């Protein structure tokens, strides 16, 4: 894919997605056990000017999530890290936009969603976000 507009077109063709802003998309997935999981795709630029796609999926507020335990859970996984932004804790991943293929969007996006949903269920025992 060449640019962010290619990513948004692809995501809209494959998933139910909402454009929150010109650089942010929101996706809602139905998961097992009548649960759901939100995933945000964000167009970002790193410090050297390269364009990236960030994938973030909230697992709960920082007041209710044991951030250390969440980080321990993802420590052995190839995809995903834990970040706190504002009041929420997210499972996150990022990919460089240049030469990004469809599978390089689908796999991380769906992995982040699945990991976030699993951690949310494991640590909070509820569908928190």
Secondary structure by P-SEA (a helix, b strand, c coil): cccaaaaaaaaaaccccccccccbbbbbbbccccbbbbbbbbbcccccbbbbbbbbbbcccccccaaaaaaaaaccccbbbbbbcccccccccccccccccaaaaaaaaaaaaaaaaaaaaaccccccc
